[in-house]
Amino acid sequence: MQRQNAYFIKEREIDIKTMLISCIRRWRGILIAAAIGAVIACAVKYQADVSAAEAAINNQIEAANAPEITVEYLEEKLGESQVASVQNALDHWRYIERKNDYMEHSVWFNLNAYAVDAVFLTYQVSAEHPAAVINDCKRFATGEEMVNGITQDLGLSLESQYVLELLSISASDNTTCFTIRVYAENAESCALLADSVDKQMKNYAASFSADGTQISLKERDAQVVVDAALAGTQAGHTGEINNMLNTFNGYMQGLGEEQHTLFELLVKENAETSLFAGESGEEETPEGEKGTPVEIDTTIHVRPSVRMAVIGFAAGAIAAYAVFMLLYTVSKNIHGTDEVKYLFGIPVFGTVNTITVGKKRLFGKTDLMLDRLLRGKKYLSYEEELSLAAEKIRVYCDKQERKEIYACGVSAINIPADCLDKLAGLLAADGIAMTYGSDVCRDKEAIKKASETGGVLLVEADEKTGCGEIAKELNICRQSGIEVIGVVLAQVF
C-alpha cells in the first residue's frame, strides 16, 4: 500500500480458494507425505501384529508346558488358610444355591401371601378312639403316600417337598374333626388339588371300614385368605439371601487368582451349576484331550495391513495439505495478481504459466494437466498468455506514447529466458523495444537502464517473490523518478 510517496506492507487478506488451489499444485509433497504416512502406519500395525503373534505363541508354549490345574494341585500349592477361605466361600455359595433353587421351584413360596386361594376340607371321624384315627389321618395327609397319590392322579412334575407345602392340617377344638387346608396358585388349580386330596382321603378311609371306623367329608369351603406365615417366610428368605450374598462377595473379593480357580474347580467337581459360571473367561479342556501332546505352530503368519496403509496414506496427505495451508498463510511471498492490485495498486498485465518452457521436472505433464483442470474454462496456453500480456502492455504504452521499456524484478533471474525473449519479440512487432535485466534493489546497471528508458515493467515469480521486495523496488523507482508501468507474474516451477 502507498503512504506519503512510499510503499509499505500493512496487512494482507488470504483468499481461501486461491490458497486451496495453490496447495493442490504442491501435489508432489502431498504424495510423498501420504506415502510416508502409509509406510509408517503399515509398519506400526505390522510390528504390533508380530508382537501379538509372538505373545500368542509364547502363551501356547507356556500353557503346553504348564502342569495340569487340578484340585489336588492347587490345594497342595496353597496354604491351609487359603484353602479354608475357598471352602468358606464354597459353603456360602452352596447355601445360596439351595435357597435360590427353593425360591424358584416352590409353588407355595411364590404365592401372593395377601391373597391366597385356599380350600378347607373338614372331615368327621366316627370311631371308638377318634383321637388315634385323627393322628393316623394327619400322618397320612402329610406323608409320601398322599403326595404320591396326588402326583399320579394329577400328573404333577413337582418334587414331593413342594407338594407337601401346599397341604397342612389346621388345628381344631373338636376332637372328632380335622381340617386339611389346600393352597394353589389360582382358584381352579386349588379346586383340582382339593379334589385329588379328597379322593386320596376316601381311599385311605376305606382301610378303616373293617373295624367300624368312618371318615367322611363334613364341609368344603373355598376362600381367599391372608397367610402371615407365608409373608414372613418370603421376607425372611429375601433378607437372608441378601446377607449371604454380601458375605459371599466379601469372601470372593479376598481370594487370589489361584483361589478363584480352585473355587471353580470345586464347583464343577460337585456337579452343581455355578452362579458365576463363565466369569473366569477360561475355556474348559475337552474330555479326552488332557495330557495329550499339542503341536504348536511357531511360524508367525502376519501380513501388512492394507486398511492401515490406506488410513496412513489419507492421514499423511491431510497432514501435508494442512502444513502447506499453514505455510501459505504465513508466507511473505506474493499470492497472485489480485494481491498485487490490492497491496500496491499498480496495473497487472497478466500471469504466464512457464510449465512447458521452464526447467524439466519429473511428471511435468501431470503439472500441466492439473493446471488445466484447476483453471477450467479460463485455461490459456503459454503462447496465448504471453500474447494477452503483450497486448495489454502495448495498449498501455500507446496511451502513454512510450516506445521503450525495461523489464526487471527480484525473481527475474528465475524466470525462463524463453518467456522474456518471446515477450520482447511480441512487443517489438508492435514497435515497443523491451530489454530486461536484474532487479533495481541490487544492481546499479539495472537502475541506470531503468532510468534511461524511463519506464519499468516488473516481472516477478508468483509465490516466490516477497511482498516486501516488491515494495522496495517500487520505492526505489519512485524515489528515482522512474515510472513503474505495471507487473507481469510468471508461474515458475
NUBADO-908924 format. One line per field, with one value per residue (C-alpha): residue number from 1; x, y, z. Coordinates in Angstrom, 3 decimals, always signed. Layout:
REM NUBADO-908924
pos [NUM,...]
px [X,...]
py [Y,...]
pz [Z,...]
This chain:
REM NUBADO-908924
pos [1,2,3,4,5,6,7,8,9,10,11,12,13,14,15,16,17,18,19,20,21,22,23,24,25,26,27,28,29,30,31,32,33,34,35,36,37,38,39,40,41,42,43,44,45,46,47,48,49,50,51,52,53,54,55,56,57,58,59,60,61,62,63,64,65,66,67,68,69,70,71,72,73,74,75,76,77,78,79,80,81,82,83,84,85,86,87,88,89,90,91,92,93,94,95,96,97,98,99,100,101,102,103,104,105,106,107,108,109,110,111,112,113,114,115,116,117,118,119,120,121,122,123,124,125,126,127,128,129,130,131,132,133,134,135,136,137,138,139,140,141,142,143,144,145,146,147,148,149,150,151,152,153,154,155,156,157,158,159,160,161,162,163,164,165,166,167,168,169,170,171,172,173,174,175,176,177,178,179,180,181,182,183,184,185,186,187,188,189,190,191,192,193,194,195,196,197,198,199,200,201,202,203,204,205,206,207,208,209,210,211,212,213,214,215,216,217,218,219,220,221,222,223,224,225,226,227,228,229,230,231,232,233,234,235,236,237,238,239,240,241,242,243,244,245,246,247,248,249,250,251,252,253,254,255,256,257,258,259,260,261,262,263,264,265,266,267,268,269,270,271,272,273,274,275,276,277,278,279,280,281,282,283,284,285,286,287,288,289,290,291,292,293,294,295,296,297,298,299,300,301,302,303,304,305,306,307,308,309,310,311,312,313,314,315,316,317,318,319,320,321,322,323,324,325,326,327,328,329,330,331,332,333,334,335,336,337,338,339,340,341,342,343,344,345,346,347,348,349,350,351,352,353,354,355,356,357,358,359,360,361,362,363,364,365,366,367,368,369,370,371,372,373,374,375,376,377,378,379,380,381,382,383,384,385,386,387,388,389,390,391,392,393,394,395,396,397,398,399,400,401,402,403,404,405,406,407,408,409,410,411,412,413,414,415,416,417,418,419,420,421,422,423,424,425,426,427,428,429,430,431,432,433,434,435,436,437,438,439,440,441,442,443,444,445,446,447,448,449,450,451,452,453,454,455,456,457,458,459,460,461,462,463,464,465,466,467,468,469,470,471,472,473,474,475,476,477,478,479,480,481,482,483,484,485,486,487,488,489,490,491,492,493]
px [+0.000,+1.147,+1.538,+3.414,+5.025,+6.271,+5.058,+4.755,+3.036,+0.289,-1.860,-2.855,-6.058,-5.922,-8.281,-9.397,-9.965,-6.548,-4.937,-6.589,-5.586,-2.025,-1.741,-3.072,-0.275,+2.148,+0.860,+4.367,+4.907,+1.410,+2.014,+5.390,+3.876,+0.984,+3.407,+5.442,+2.251,+1.174,+4.582,+4.660,+1.067,+1.595,+4.913,+3.449,+0.481,+2.723,+5.030,+2.044,+0.645,+4.024,+4.320,+0.799,+1.537,+4.768,+2.936,+0.232,+2.847,+4.648,+1.352,+0.643,+4.107,+3.723,+0.278,+1.576,+4.445,+2.374,+1.213,-2.416,-4.506,-6.421,-7.994,-5.197,-2.515,-4.000,-4.688,-1.077,+0.212,-1.978,-1.667,-4.274,-5.630,-6.076,-7.856,-10.061,-11.058,-12.064,-14.071,-15.903,-16.820,-17.935,-20.152,-21.859,-22.270,-23.914,-26.258,-27.270,-27.793,-30.099,-32.076,-32.371,-33.419,-36.127,-37.370,-37.513,-39.355,-41.582,-45.200,-46.151,-43.276,-44.248,-47.915,-49.310,-49.364,-52.052,-54.484,-54.045,-56.604,-57.375,-59.852,-60.580,-61.657,-63.168,-63.575,-65.745,-64.337,-66.685,-64.703,-64.191,-60.916,-61.280,-58.081,-55.961,-57.700,-57.208,-53.491,-53.269,-55.062,-52.689,-49.675,-51.207,-52.149,-48.604,-46.772,-45.292,-48.275,-50.606,-48.062,-47.527,-51.257,-51.771,-48.794,-50.077,-53.652,-52.888,-49.752,-47.613,-43.884,-43.234,-40.945,-42.583,-41.468,-43.127,-46.421,-46.395,-46.026,-49.446,-51.130,-51.477,-53.674,-55.463,-55.908,-59.476,-61.179,-63.430,-61.766,-63.720,-62.904,-59.822,-59.358,-56.946,-56.009,-55.107,-53.216,-52.586,-51.651,-55.275,-58.822,-59.057,-55.822,-56.793,-60.100,-58.362,-55.835,-58.609,-60.488,-57.382,-56.787,-60.380,-60.005,-56.886,-58.607,-61.587,-59.247,-57.456,-60.759,-61.712,-58.910,-60.762,-64.148,-63.397,-63.456,-66.470,-64.497,-65.957,-64.217,-66.456,-66.177,-68.196,-67.537,-65.660,-65.027,-63.158,-61.682,-59.103,-57.018,-54.062,-51.186,-48.963,-46.595,-46.003,-45.414,-42.874,-41.125,-40.867,-39.418,-37.057,-35.707,-35.090,-33.217,-31.222,-30.219,-29.025,-26.970,-25.443,-24.613,-22.830,-20.841,-20.084,-18.933,-16.657,-15.062,-14.671,-13.022,-10.435,-9.472,-6.476,-6.404,-5.416,-8.062,-10.695,-9.553,-9.816,-13.297,-14.475,-12.936,-14.689,-17.974,-17.549,-16.385,-19.627,-21.593,-23.580,-24.385,-22.307,-23.832,-20.598,-20.035,-18.174,-16.807,-13.265,-13.129,-11.290,-12.405,-12.863,-10.491,-12.463,-12.673,-10.072,-7.566,-5.977,-2.368,-2.364,+0.735,-0.191,+1.679,+2.300,+2.879,+5.669,+5.525,+4.385,+1.671,+1.319,+0.677,+0.870,-2.483,-3.961,-6.525,-3.839,-1.878,-4.942,-5.558,-1.899,-1.940,-5.002,-3.624,-0.281,-1.999,-4.264,-1.354,+0.770,-2.107,-2.649,+1.060,+1.032,-2.022,-0.210,+2.903,+0.761,-0.856,+2.405,+4.317,+5.510,+5.570,+3.074,-0.086,-1.406,-2.439,-5.338,-2.952,-0.644,-3.566,-4.761,-1.381,+0.261,-2.460,-0.428,-1.580,-1.176,-0.843,-1.343,+0.097,+2.184,+2.485,+6.002,+5.456,+6.149,+9.333,+10.745,+13.123,+12.064,+10.604,+9.572,+5.909,+5.829,+2.875,+0.950,+1.524,+0.211,-2.889,-3.536,-3.151,-5.696,-8.078,-7.820,-8.302,-11.178,-12.698,-10.276,-7.291,-4.974,-1.870,+1.593,+1.594,-1.913,-0.979,+2.141,+0.176,-2.507,+0.080,+1.947,-1.285,-2.140,+1.351,+1.059,-2.267,-0.846,+2.316,+0.326,-1.723,+1.486,+3.216,+6.021,+8.240,+10.798,+10.514,+12.877,+11.777,+13.308,+12.415,+13.724,+12.898,+13.602,+16.632,+14.378,+12.049,+12.906,+14.724,+12.370,+9.463,+11.168,+12.563,+9.173,+7.522,+10.161,+9.595,+5.825,+6.289,+8.932,+6.412,+4.229,+7.112,+7.942,+11.506,+11.881,+15.121,+15.396,+17.851,+18.250,+16.325,+16.872,+17.368,+20.755,+22.040,+23.220,+23.193,+19.526,+18.839,+20.787,+18.911,+15.610,+16.375,+17.373,+14.170,+12.011,+9.529,+9.876,+7.898,+8.227,+8.489,+8.095,+7.712,+4.327,+4.555,+8.347,+8.801,+8.370,+5.847,+8.466,+10.895,+8.325,+7.643,+11.363,+11.510,+8.540,+10.013,+13.383,+11.694,+9.508,+12.440,+14.455,+11.633,+11.207,+7.661,+6.503,+4.046,+2.853,+3.601,+3.693,+3.667,+5.222,+4.380,+7.753,+8.087]
py [+0.000,+3.587,+6.276,+9.618,+8.607,+5.295,+1.712,-0.444,-3.717,-3.022,-6.150,-8.983,-10.864,-14.586,-15.835,-19.348,-20.535,-19.309,-20.954,-24.310,-24.262,-23.258,-26.149,-28.638,-27.600,-28.986,-32.487,-33.953,-33.030,-34.238,-37.546,-38.034,-37.288,-39.653,-42.435,-41.863,-41.935,-45.207,-46.796,-45.654,-46.751,-50.084,-50.655,-49.815,-52.121,-54.881,-54.643,-54.719,-57.794,-59.529,-58.779,-60.081,-63.247,-63.822,-63.310,-65.781,-68.393,-67.869,-68.241,-71.506,-72.806,-71.813,-73.393,-76.613,-76.801,-75.779,-78.521,-79.617,-77.491,-79.815,-79.514,-81.571,-79.465,-76.192,-77.482,-78.624,-75.306,-73.126,-72.967,-74.318,-70.860,-70.065,-73.357,-72.709,-69.311,-71.024,-73.603,-70.846,-69.173,-72.542,-73.262,-69.903,-70.448,-73.846,-72.406,-69.583,-72.092,-74.199,-71.137,-69.897,-73.297,-73.488,-69.953,-70.705,-74.046,-73.776,-73.085,-72.196,-69.690,-67.826,-67.396,-63.946,-64.139,-61.451,-63.143,-66.934,-69.217,-71.915,-74.793,-76.096,-79.772,-80.666,-84.390,-86.001,-89.065,-91.623,-94.240,-95.731,-93.792,-90.797,-89.072,-92.031,-92.137,-88.373,-88.730,-91.503,-89.284,-86.386,-88.598,-89.813,-86.308,-85.043,-88.150,-89.555,-91.817,-88.811,-86.955,-89.947,-90.411,-86.720,-86.697,-89.731,-88.500,-85.020,-85.889,-83.393,-82.998,-81.254,-82.749,-84.161,-81.350,-78.725,-80.665,-81.172,-77.409,-76.945,-79.183,-78.568,-79.771,-76.957,-77.086,-77.720,-77.672,-80.512,-83.822,-85.718,-83.441,-82.333,-79.893,-80.133,-76.773,-76.817,-73.955,-73.378,-70.545,-69.944,-70.999,-73.558,-75.298,-75.152,-76.913,-79.661,-80.218,-80.342,-82.933,-85.108,-84.729,-85.739,-88.728,-89.891,-89.419,-91.520,-94.295,-94.101,-94.067,-97.360,-99.062,-98.318,-99.696,-103.169,-102.023,-99.755,-96.502,-93.939,-90.863,-88.571,-85.099,-82.804,-79.434,-77.988,-74.248,-72.241,-68.914,-66.246,-65.834,-63.841,-66.021,-64.074,-67.021,-67.128,-63.372,-63.633,-66.549,-64.644,-61.541,-63.620,-65.556,-62.375,-60.717,-63.832,-64.220,-60.594,-61.016,-64.247,-62.676,-59.790,-62.223,-64.408,-61.411,-60.382,-63.822,-63.794,-60.378,-61.609,-64.601,-64.572,-65.796,-69.355,-69.441,-68.395,-71.233,-73.700,-72.412,-73.020,-76.499,-77.428,-76.187,-78.340,-81.295,-81.200,-81.186,-78.099,-75.092,-72.099,-68.672,-67.337,-69.751,-68.183,-65.199,-66.553,-66.349,-69.685,-72.443,-75.961,-78.569,-81.069,-84.555,-86.906,-84.096,-83.775,-84.825,-85.134,-83.515,-80.422,-79.453,-75.705,-73.791,-71.303,-69.686,-66.064,-65.572,-61.799,-59.740,-55.979,-54.364,-52.785,-50.990,-49.338,-48.420,-46.638,-44.870,-43.824,-42.627,-40.460,-39.150,-38.251,-36.462,-34.483,-33.557,-32.401,-30.377,-28.729,-27.876,-26.336,-24.291,-23.033,-22.197,-20.373,-18.349,-17.273,-16.867,-13.325,-14.047,-12.571,-14.649,-13.918,-10.858,-9.903,-9.454,-7.243,-4.971,-4.943,-4.239,-1.901,-0.550,-0.887,-2.429,-6.183,-7.262,-10.949,-14.254,-16.537,-20.246,-21.439,-25.170,-26.002,-23.894,-23.976,-26.448,-30.003,-31.775,-35.329,-35.821,-32.346,-33.382,-34.053,-30.439,-29.276,-31.465,-30.338,-26.683,-27.159,-28.879,-26.171,-23.312,-24.966,-22.778,-19.952,-22.014,-20.380,-21.883,-20.473,-18.619,-17.265,-15.915,-14.221,-12.684,-11.401,-9.860,-8.272,-6.768,-5.213,-3.722,-2.373,-0.692,+0.906,+2.090,+3.501,+5.628,+6.843,+7.212,+5.034,+3.123,+1.652,-0.207,-2.032,-5.344,-6.323,-7.941,-9.613,-13.041,-12.217,-14.468,-17.469,-16.800,-18.816,-16.671,-18.023,-16.282,-12.864,-13.251,-14.107,-11.238,-8.870,-10.235,-9.732,-6.141,-5.445,-6.443,-3.619,-1.132,-1.313,-2.111,-4.177,-5.013,-6.931,-7.396,-7.814,-6.021,-2.355,-3.163,-4.856,-3.978,-0.434,-1.245,-2.091,+1.315,+3.017,+1.214,+1.765,+5.480,+5.685,+4.035,+5.912,+3.038,-0.206,-3.415,-5.572,-9.267,-11.338,-15.027,-15.772,-17.422,-16.882,-13.100,-11.449,-8.643,-6.614,-6.987,-5.653,-2.731,-1.928,-1.952,+0.374,+2.756,+2.882,+3.577,+6.285,+7.926,+7.806,+9.285,+6.081,+5.155,+1.604,+0.835,-2.470,-6.079,-9.405,-12.512,-15.766,-19.130,-20.808,-24.467]
pz [+0.000,-0.620,+2.042,+1.690,-1.597,-0.189,-0.338,+2.750,+3.629,+6.144,+6.057,+3.759,+3.077,+2.325,-0.359,+0.594,-2.958,-4.094,-1.083,-1.747,-5.414,-4.569,-2.081,-4.634,-7.005,-4.403,-5.082,-5.068,-1.427,-0.535,-2.319,-0.612,+2.817,+2.068,+1.085,+4.252,+6.330,+4.687,+5.329,+8.972,+9.714,+7.979,+9.779,+13.194,+12.613,+11.266,+14.296,+16.640,+14.864,+15.016,+18.733,+19.324,+17.333,+19.268,+22.557,+21.481,+20.573,+23.882,+25.738,+23.919,+24.752,+28.406,+28.539,+26.982,+29.458,+32.466,+34.864,+34.713,+37.025,+39.366,+42.797,+44.316,+42.631,+43.867,+47.381,+47.630,+46.273,+48.500,+52.255,+54.680,+55.462,+51.777,+51.124,+54.179,+52.723,+49.478,+51.450,+53.347,+50.070,+48.661,+51.703,+51.354,+47.615,+48.158,+50.749,+48.384,+45.586,+47.726,+48.786,+45.227,+43.975,+46.628,+45.938,+42.223,+42.344,+45.404,+44.411,+47.987,+48.387,+45.205,+46.141,+46.924,+50.726,+50.924,+48.549,+48.650,+47.035,+49.590,+50.095,+53.604,+53.740,+57.122,+57.897,+60.590,+62.363,+63.940,+65.923,+69.339,+69.665,+67.315,+68.519,+67.392,+63.989,+63.537,+64.274,+61.670,+59.148,+59.882,+59.267,+56.008,+54.820,+55.340,+54.167,+50.994,+50.316,+49.969,+47.798,+45.507,+45.083,+44.196,+41.816,+39.921,+39.930,+38.578,+36.597,+38.516,+37.957,+41.287,+43.873,+46.984,+49.286,+47.086,+47.002,+50.791,+51.316,+49.716,+52.330,+56.043,+58.947,+60.718,+64.499,+65.718,+69.137,+68.029,+68.951,+66.293,+63.345,+61.482,+58.588,+55.651,+54.135,+50.405,+48.672,+44.943,+42.556,+41.456,+42.314,+39.513,+40.456,+44.091,+43.362,+41.349,+44.105,+46.731,+44.647,+44.497,+48.267,+48.968,+46.656,+48.498,+51.893,+50.766,+49.659,+52.994,+54.924,+53.251,+55.194,+58.483,+57.414,+58.823,+62.459,+62.002,+61.819,+59.450,+57.965,+55.935,+54.399,+56.577,+54.899,+51.896,+51.964,+49.265,+50.418,+49.610,+52.726,+54.055,+55.208,+57.601,+57.994,+54.224,+54.100,+56.906,+55.202,+51.923,+53.604,+55.719,+52.738,+50.726,+53.576,+54.297,+50.646,+50.501,+53.666,+52.440,+49.069,+50.778,+52.884,+49.876,+47.788,+50.644,+50.637,+46.842,+46.816,+49.252,+47.094,+44.781,+41.190,+42.107,+44.847,+42.312,+40.059,+42.948,+43.747,+40.169,+40.081,+43.336,+41.919,+38.810,+40.891,+42.848,+39.561,+40.538,+38.417,+39.435,+39.871,+38.465,+35.598,+32.696,+34.641,+34.702,+30.917,+30.727,+28.386,+29.646,+28.351,+26.229,+27.638,+26.228,+25.448,+28.889,+28.818,+25.004,+23.427,+21.466,+18.311,+18.354,+15.129,+15.871,+12.429,+12.556,+9.937,+9.650,+6.537,+6.062,+6.707,+3.582,+5.720,+7.859,+4.721,+3.332,+6.645,+6.882,+3.273,+3.909,+7.204,+5.601,+2.714,+5.043,+7.317,+4.375,+2.931,+6.318,+6.555,+3.073,+4.013,+7.103,+5.085,+2.547,+5.320,+6.968,+3.686,+2.879,-0.854,-3.290,-3.898,-7.374,-9.364,-7.091,-4.175,-6.295,-7.117,-3.506,-1.922,-4.424,-6.681,-9.875,-13.173,-13.629,-17.233,-16.580,-15.382,-17.582,-16.774,-17.673,-17.148,-20.788,-21.104,-17.604,-16.038,-16.820,-13.814,-13.132,-14.052,-15.624,-17.786,-14.618,-13.573,-16.931,-16.741,-13.166,-14.193,-16.956,-14.572,-11.911,-14.354,-16.168,-18.886,-18.065,-19.205,-21.777,-23.328,-22.734,-26.083,-25.513,-22.085,-23.494,-26.358,-23.994,-21.658,-24.608,-25.954,-22.578,-22.364,-25.921,-25.185,-22.053,-23.837,-26.768,-24.388,-22.751,-26.139,-24.819,-27.235,-24.849,-21.506,-19.188,-17.595,-14.286,-10.988,-7.858,-9.301,-12.956,-12.839,-12.063,-14.991,-18.148,-20.753,-23.423,-21.694,-21.636,-25.150,-26.620,-24.732,-26.094,-29.591,-29.402,-28.194,-30.862,-33.516,-32.185,-32.208,-28.493,-27.503,-24.336,-22.610,-19.380,-16.565,-12.798,-10.058,-9.193,-5.499,-6.002,-9.465,-10.264,-14.004,-13.686,-12.097,-14.876,-17.681,-15.958,-15.675,-19.359,-20.556,-18.041,-17.688,-15.743,-16.178,-13.087,-13.976,-10.808,-9.964,-8.389,-4.924,-4.909,-4.694,-1.316,-0.959,+0.892,-2.026,-4.475,-2.148,-2.097,-5.888,-6.138,-3.570,-5.361,-8.708,-7.212,-5.431,-8.657,-10.723,-12.700,-13.694,-12.987,-15.752,-14.272,-13.355,-15.160,-12.922,-14.066,-12.536,-12.115,-11.151]
